[in-house]
Amino acid sequence: MVKLLDEHERTIAFAEVALGQIRSLRQTAVPRNYEIWYVYATGYNAALNKIINETLARNGKLSESDLEQIYETYLSHIKTSDRIDKVGARVIGEIDDVMALITEGLGMSENYESELSGANEKLRNAKSRDEIKAIVDGLVKSTREMRETNKALENRLALSKTEISNLQHSLEAIRAESLTDPLTGLGNRKYFDRSIEMAVEAAQASGEPLSLMMFDIDHFKSFNDSYGHLTGDQVLRLVAISLKQTIKGQDITARYGGEEFAVVLPNTALRQALMVADHIRRAVMAKELKKKSTGEILGRVTISVGVSMLKPDDDTDSLIERADACLYAAKRNGRNRVVCEADPEYADETRSQVA
């Protein structure tokens, strides 16, 4: 009992802190804002607390766009597993209802069959027209009831089919969301790991070329340190937009982690991949970064790119390792450039790693 009271008092304290923050900052007391401040009060989400503290220190407030971005980045994706559980429970419940209906229908069919057998026996033993009429009337009534039962079962099964189909679509949407990076809208690391495995297997089976590009945003930490994490997030979205505008069709684009991105190019040889990589590099550099809150021009973003191509004895790890080494070679040789495994910078990088 004492433990329950302690838990009650602890959660009430979190709630009071959340409402206090909403009042002091004069925010609307909608569920989204309450959830943000309740999680802030618990201290369980260190990244959320950090971004809120930095934004308040810099601007003295959280704008509506700040709150929306914080929620989408640090909270909304956490609910995916809960949503999957809820949809799964609804699917199971719907299946249970259908099974109960089928069982009930089978019971009715057995009763109807028994009545038919009994009527057959009665008809053989009937002595008068009235007895025959009574038996036939009973059969007509039973047949009508059976037809109505079957119709109701048919309608209910049709509704269940529609409901299960809708739930299946919901699960597919949630699954797609679970493979998507919420900040950039690109595939996340889980999506990348799964996709590159399949792409490598397909390329090895078909003998078609396959290339991999690894991107890293130059001086990304300085953006965060100078302008805050929300501006850093804007930089990440800017690069993601450039990738979406350039990469089409069967190519696989993902946020690899932090400020690093990856693109898998099936049916693409090294020379063609280099052209794509440099096109993306130029597209990113052409965009001007502007601070949303003030309109201040913050300059241009540049990226470094490493490119590798699948070899006959490769596996996924070795392909990634070479692209990563090329990326580091690009960073060490001045940034804002593309380096592939055929370049001397890559050879220098591998020699320095061995040394």
BALUMVO-435454 format. One line per 2 residues: number of its first residue (from 1); for each residue x, y, z of C-alpha. Coordinates in nm, 4 decimals, always signed. Each point is the difference from the previous one (the first is absolute). Example, Ala and Ser with C-alpha at 12.3 -4.5 7.8 and 13.67 -1.06 7.14 Angstrom:
# residues 2
1> +1.2300,-0.4500,+0.7800 ~ +0.1370,+0.3440,-0.0660
//
This chain:
# residues 355
1> +0.0000,+0.0000,+0.0000 ~ +0.2840,+0.2362,+0.0883
3> +0.1676,-0.0783,-0.3316 ~ -0.3203,+0.0850,-0.1887
5> -0.0254,+0.3314,+0.1873 ~ +0.3631,+0.0788,-0.0799
7> -0.0595,-0.0697,-0.3683 ~ -0.3136,+0.2144,+0.0085
9> +0.1834,+0.2925,+0.1605 ~ +0.2953,-0.0348,-0.2380
11> -0.2148,+0.0073,-0.3151 ~ -0.2108,+0.2871,+0.1357
13> +0.3223,+0.1937,+0.0560 ~ +0.0980,-0.0588,-0.3652
15> -0.3458,+0.1160,-0.1088 ~ +0.0282,+0.3177,+0.2077
17> +0.3387,+0.0805,-0.1522 ~ -0.1431,-0.0539,-0.3492
19> -0.2983,+0.2299,+0.0643 ~ +0.2280,+0.2547,+0.1671
21> +0.2185,+0.0183,-0.3091 ~ -0.3032,+0.0369,-0.2272
23> -0.1293,+0.2848,+0.2187 ~ +0.3318,+0.1828,+0.0340
25> +0.0667,-0.0151,-0.3761 ~ -0.3664,+0.0774,-0.0786
27> -0.0401,-0.3009,-0.2296 ~ -0.3252,-0.1687,-0.0919
29> -0.0790,-0.2898,+0.2337 ~ -0.0554,-0.2516,-0.2799
31> +0.0991,-0.3683,+0.0475 ~ +0.3104,+0.0368,-0.2186
33> +0.1453,+0.2822,+0.2114 ~ -0.0943,-0.1735,+0.3243
35> +0.1765,-0.3172,-0.1157 ~ +0.3136,+0.1932,-0.0957
37> +0.0228,+0.1653,+0.3426 ~ -0.0964,-0.3131,+0.1932
39> +0.2823,-0.1934,-0.1686 ~ +0.2268,+0.2998,+0.0649
41> -0.0917,-0.0116,+0.3706 ~ +0.0812,-0.3712,+0.0275
43> +0.3456,+0.0513,-0.1509 ~ -0.0240,-0.3368,-0.1760
45> +0.0650,+0.1438,-0.3478 ~ +0.3367,+0.1773,+0.0299
47> +0.0045,+0.1102,-0.3660 ~ -0.3408,+0.1677,+0.0368
49> +0.1078,+0.1834,+0.3149 ~ +0.3208,+0.1145,-0.1668
51> -0.1707,+0.1481,-0.3051 ~ -0.2634,+0.1746,+0.2142
53> +0.2632,+0.1515,+0.2336 ~ +0.2128,+0.1166,-0.2922
55> -0.2972,+0.1577,-0.1799 ~ -0.1235,+0.1775,+0.3131
57> +0.3505,+0.1273,+0.0770 ~ +0.0330,+0.1359,-0.3514
59> -0.3502,+0.1349,-0.0674 ~ -0.1645,+0.0209,+0.3428
61> -0.3043,-0.1868,-0.1319 ~ -0.1194,-0.2916,-0.2090
63> -0.1968,+0.0944,-0.3090 ~ -0.2820,-0.2133,-0.1389
65> +0.2334,-0.1290,-0.2725 ~ +0.2624,-0.0818,+0.2660
67> -0.2523,-0.2039,+0.1976 ~ -0.1225,-0.1826,-0.3101
69> +0.3541,-0.0833,-0.1084 ~ +0.1022,-0.1172,+0.3479
71> -0.3045,-0.2243,+0.0228 ~ +0.0481,-0.1506,-0.3469
73> +0.3727,-0.0558,+0.0553 ~ +0.0121,-0.1249,+0.3573
75> -0.3414,-0.1435,+0.0867 ~ -0.2336,-0.1006,-0.2840
77> +0.2077,-0.2929,-0.1311 ~ +0.0159,-0.1568,+0.3481
79> -0.3660,-0.0946,-0.0321 ~ +0.0516,-0.2304,-0.2981
81> +0.0266,-0.3213,+0.2034 ~ -0.3070,+0.0967,+0.2050
83> -0.1969,+0.0581,-0.3194 ~ +0.1097,-0.3358,-0.1410
85> -0.1118,-0.1708,+0.3220 ~ -0.3401,+0.1705,-0.0127
87> -0.0633,-0.0827,-0.3660 ~ +0.1191,-0.3568,+0.0568
89> -0.2394,-0.0363,+0.2932 ~ -0.2863,+0.1261,-0.2191
91> +0.0896,-0.2516,-0.2726 ~ +0.0024,-0.2831,+0.2552
93> -0.3327,+0.1200,+0.1426 ~ -0.1556,+0.0114,-0.3458
95> +0.1243,-0.3503,-0.0792 ~ -0.1386,-0.1271,+0.3330
97> -0.3406,+0.1508,-0.0850 ~ +0.0045,-0.1623,-0.3442
99> +0.0917,-0.3386,+0.1485 ~ -0.2866,+0.0319,+0.2494
101> -0.2389,+0.0793,-0.2854 ~ +0.1230,-0.2965,-0.2025
103> -0.0402,-0.2270,+0.3034 ~ -0.3529,+0.1304,+0.0517
105> -0.0762,-0.0533,-0.3697 ~ +0.1295,-0.3569,+0.0149
107> -0.2234,-0.0652,+0.2994 ~ -0.3013,+0.1326,-0.1887
109> +0.0892,-0.2164,-0.3022 ~ +0.0208,-0.3105,+0.2177
111> -0.3404,+0.0795,+0.1553 ~ -0.1486,+0.0543,-0.3452
113> +0.1449,-0.3278,-0.1238 ~ -0.1443,-0.1769,+0.3029
115> -0.3413,+0.1531,-0.0667 ~ +0.0115,-0.1169,-0.3645
117> +0.0842,-0.3538,+0.1096 ~ -0.2819,+0.0065,+0.2548
119> -0.2460,+0.1358,-0.2538 ~ +0.0917,-0.2771,-0.2432
121> -0.0830,-0.2603,+0.2635 ~ -0.3242,+0.1770,+0.0932
123> -0.1102,+0.0225,-0.3630 ~ +0.0424,-0.3767,-0.0408
125> -0.2191,-0.0601,+0.3039 ~ -0.2591,+0.2724,-0.0682
127> -0.3608,-0.1282,-0.0083 ~ -0.1916,+0.3046,-0.1135
129> +0.0197,+0.3114,-0.2135 ~ -0.0027,+0.2194,+0.3136
131> +0.3065,-0.1776,+0.1404 ~ +0.1828,+0.0425,-0.3320
133> -0.0965,+0.3692,-0.0123 ~ +0.1303,+0.0585,+0.3532
135> +0.3295,-0.1676,-0.0870 ~ +0.0371,+0.2055,-0.3203
137> -0.0890,+0.3232,+0.1848 ~ +0.2705,-0.0820,+0.2553
139> +0.2525,-0.0573,-0.2763 ~ -0.0927,+0.3298,-0.1709
141> +0.0449,+0.1868,+0.3291 ~ +0.3351,-0.1665,+0.0700
143> +0.1181,+0.0712,-0.3550 ~ -0.0994,+0.3679,+0.0312
145> +0.1845,+0.0295,+0.3328 ~ +0.3052,-0.1690,-0.1477
147> -0.0049,+0.2323,-0.3008 ~ -0.0242,+0.3064,+0.2279
149> +0.2836,-0.1308,+0.2154 ~ +0.2177,-0.0607,-0.3039
151> -0.0765,+0.3488,-0.1326 ~ +0.0911,+0.1595,+0.3328
153> +0.3194,-0.2046,+0.0120 ~ +0.0838,+0.0973,-0.3577
155> -0.0502,+0.3718,+0.0795 ~ +0.2068,-0.0232,+0.3168
157> +0.2813,-0.1820,-0.1806 ~ +0.0006,+0.2700,-0.2694
159> +0.0315,+0.2693,+0.2685 ~ +0.2794,-0.1945,+0.1677
161> +0.1819,-0.0384,-0.3306 ~ -0.0157,+0.3775,-0.0521
163> +0.1114,+0.0691,+0.3570 ~ +0.2928,-0.2422,-0.0178
165> +0.1022,+0.1495,-0.3351 ~ -0.0043,+0.3489,+0.1536
167> +0.2022,-0.1214,+0.2974 ~ +0.2485,-0.1619,-0.2374
169> +0.0440,+0.3345,-0.1776 ~ +0.0515,+0.1639,+0.3404
171> +0.2712,-0.2521,+0.0865 ~ +0.1695,+0.0586,-0.3351
173> -0.0063,+0.3766,+0.0609 ~ +0.1441,-0.0440,+0.3484
175> +0.2653,-0.2344,-0.1357 ~ +0.0985,+0.2591,-0.2608
177> +0.0144,+0.2631,+0.2728 ~ +0.2229,-0.2237,+0.2132
179> +0.2496,-0.0074,-0.2889 ~ -0.0084,+0.3781,-0.0517
181> +0.2172,+0.2621,+0.1669 ~ -0.2553,+0.2465,+0.1473
183> +0.2221,+0.3067,-0.0410 ~ +0.0979,-0.0351,-0.3663
185> -0.2680,-0.2299,-0.1407 ~ +0.2703,-0.2276,-0.1435
187> +0.0449,-0.3654,+0.0880 ~ +0.1572,-0.0554,+0.3413
189> +0.2975,-0.2202,+0.0917 ~ -0.2207,-0.3068,+0.0388
191> -0.1365,+0.0570,-0.3503 ~ +0.3515,+0.0479,-0.1392
193> +0.1390,-0.3159,+0.1612 ~ -0.2887,-0.2076,-0.1319
195> +0.0036,+0.1552,-0.3491 ~ +0.3743,-0.0181,-0.0673
197> +0.0068,-0.3695,+0.0932 ~ -0.2690,-0.0741,-0.2579
199> +0.1636,+0.2260,-0.2601 ~ +0.3398,-0.1695,+0.0409
201> -0.1564,-0.3478,-0.0265 ~ -0.1908,+0.1017,-0.3142
203> +0.3113,+0.1517,-0.1617 ~ +0.2101,-0.3078,+0.0762
205> -0.2686,-0.2261,-0.1439 ~ -0.0492,+0.2042,-0.3192
207> +0.3575,+0.1146,-0.0552 ~ -0.1199,+0.3595,-0.0366
209> +0.2137,+0.2829,+0.1481 ~ -0.0925,+0.1633,+0.3286
211> +0.1472,+0.3138,+0.1570 ~ -0.0247,+0.1557,+0.3443
213> +0.0307,+0.3677,+0.0928 ~ +0.0621,+0.1197,+0.3559
215> -0.0589,+0.3710,+0.0742 ~ +0.1059,+0.2061,+0.3004
217> -0.0934,+0.3649,+0.0661 ~ +0.3122,+0.2134,+0.0331
219> +0.0497,+0.1901,+0.3287 ~ -0.3395,-0.1155,+0.1250
221> +0.1006,+0.0297,+0.3659 ~ +0.0824,+0.3679,-0.0469
223> -0.3556,+0.0621,-0.1279 ~ -0.1401,-0.1564,+0.3168
225> +0.2425,+0.1832,+0.2278 ~ -0.0506,+0.3369,-0.1695
227> -0.3724,-0.0024,-0.0764 ~ -0.1510,-0.2841,+0.2073
229> -0.1395,-0.3409,-0.0742 ~ -0.3157,+0.1253,-0.1707
231> +0.2143,+0.1681,-0.2644 ~ +0.2054,-0.3205,-0.0163
233> -0.3218,-0.1871,-0.0692 ~ -0.0768,+0.2479,-0.2782
235> +0.3400,-0.0805,-0.1554 ~ -0.0818,-0.3715,+0.0098
237> -0.3328,+0.0619,-0.1722 ~ +0.1669,+0.2164,-0.2633
239> +0.2358,-0.2842,-0.0952 ~ -0.2892,-0.2477,+0.0058
241> -0.2000,+0.2198,-0.2397 ~ +0.2953,+0.0100,-0.2403
243> +0.0235,-0.3794,+0.0098 ~ -0.3732,-0.0433,-0.0619
245> +0.0125,+0.2380,-0.2958 ~ +0.2976,-0.1793,-0.1559
247> -0.0437,-0.3690,+0.0837 ~ -0.2806,-0.1746,-0.1878
249> -0.1385,-0.3437,-0.0830 ~ +0.1582,-0.3069,+0.1524
251> +0.2802,+0.1831,+0.1829 ~ -0.0039,-0.0364,+0.3793
253> +0.0432,+0.3158,+0.2093 ~ +0.0369,+0.0047,+0.3787
255> +0.1229,+0.1986,+0.2949 ~ +0.2869,-0.2197,+0.1143
257> +0.0428,+0.1689,+0.3365 ~ +0.0612,+0.3477,+0.1427
259> +0.1036,+0.2252,-0.2870 ~ +0.0850,-0.2912,-0.2300
261> -0.2122,-0.1222,-0.2915 ~ +0.0270,-0.2974,-0.2362
263> -0.1265,-0.0774,-0.3491 ~ +0.0067,-0.3452,-0.1613
265> +0.0014,+0.0075,-0.3814 ~ -0.1000,-0.3330,-0.1605
267> +0.1021,-0.0573,-0.3635 ~ +0.2475,+0.2884,+0.0284
269> +0.3726,-0.0178,-0.0700 ~ +0.2600,+0.2116,+0.1798
271> +0.0380,+0.2718,-0.2649 ~ -0.3739,+0.0619,-0.0175
273> -0.0242,-0.0028,+0.3817 ~ +0.2708,+0.2684,+0.0166
275> -0.2044,+0.2212,-0.2329 ~ -0.3092,-0.0451,+0.2196
277> +0.2019,+0.0721,+0.3152 ~ +0.1450,+0.3204,-0.1388
279> -0.3410,+0.1099,-0.1229 ~ -0.1354,-0.0395,+0.3539
281> +0.3009,+0.1816,+0.1474 ~ -0.0612,+0.2968,-0.2312
283> -0.3756,-0.0041,+0.0696 ~ +0.0594,+0.0209,+0.3759
285> +0.2576,+0.2779,-0.0366 ~ -0.2398,+0.2005,-0.2193
287> -0.2559,+0.0311,+0.2811 ~ +0.0268,+0.2949,+0.2370
289> -0.0669,-0.0684,+0.3679 ~ -0.2287,+0.2487,+0.1717
291> -0.0889,+0.0118,+0.3691 ~ -0.3788,-0.0330,+0.0195
293> -0.0520,+0.2072,+0.3138 ~ +0.1933,+0.3075,-0.1173
295> +0.0458,-0.0375,-0.3756 ~ +0.3758,+0.0262,+0.0535
297> +0.2089,-0.1468,-0.2845 ~ +0.2336,-0.2586,+0.1506
299> +0.1941,-0.0870,-0.3133 ~ +0.0162,-0.3141,-0.2068
301> +0.0279,-0.3640,+0.0977 ~ +0.2576,-0.2326,-0.1550
303> +0.0362,-0.3772,+0.0113 ~ +0.2798,-0.2500,-0.0467
305> -0.0703,-0.3234,-0.1850 ~ +0.1628,-0.3419,-0.0165
307> -0.0880,-0.2460,-0.2785 ~ +0.0705,-0.3740,-0.0325
309> -0.1142,-0.2673,-0.2465 ~ -0.0826,-0.3629,+0.0764
311> +0.2800,-0.2487,-0.0781 ~ -0.0429,-0.3736,-0.0658
313> +0.1388,-0.0980,+0.3432 ~ -0.1847,+0.2764,+0.1880
315> -0.2569,-0.0246,+0.2723 ~ -0.2097,+0.2852,+0.1377
317> +0.2512,+0.0914,+0.2702 ~ +0.2989,+0.0266,-0.2344
319> -0.1986,+0.2131,-0.2459 ~ -0.0974,+0.2391,+0.2805
321> +0.3524,+0.0057,+0.1429 ~ +0.1501,+0.1127,-0.3300
323> -0.2630,+0.2698,-0.0543 ~ +0.0592,+0.1177,+0.3571
325> +0.3781,+0.0110,-0.0560 ~ -0.0561,+0.2048,-0.3157
327> -0.2224,+0.2349,+0.1984 ~ +0.2696,+0.0548,+0.2619
329> +0.2533,+0.0581,-0.2763 ~ -0.2274,+0.2725,-0.1403
331> -0.0238,+0.1597,+0.3460 ~ +0.3767,-0.0141,+0.0565
333> +0.0741,+0.1515,-0.3397 ~ -0.1949,+0.3209,+0.0376
335> -0.3695,-0.1039,+0.0145 ~ -0.2693,+0.0973,-0.2546
337> +0.1212,-0.2654,-0.2421 ~ -0.0660,-0.3503,-0.1294
339> +0.2575,-0.2783,+0.0439 ~ -0.0325,-0.3547,-0.1353
341> +0.2095,-0.3131,+0.0523 ~ +0.1826,+0.0607,-0.3312
343> +0.1347,+0.3379,+0.1193 ~ +0.3496,+0.0478,+0.1488
345> -0.1559,+0.1632,+0.3078 ~ -0.1657,-0.3325,+0.0833
347> +0.3301,-0.1853,-0.0325 ~ +0.1632,+0.2539,+0.2307
349> -0.2840,-0.0417,+0.2501 ~ +0.0318,-0.3804,+0.0092
351> +0.3780,+0.0248,+0.0409 ~ -0.0387,+0.2396,+0.2918
353> -0.2525,-0.2354,+0.1630 ~ +0.2397,-0.2953,-0.0305
355> +0.2869,+0.2076,+0.1355
//
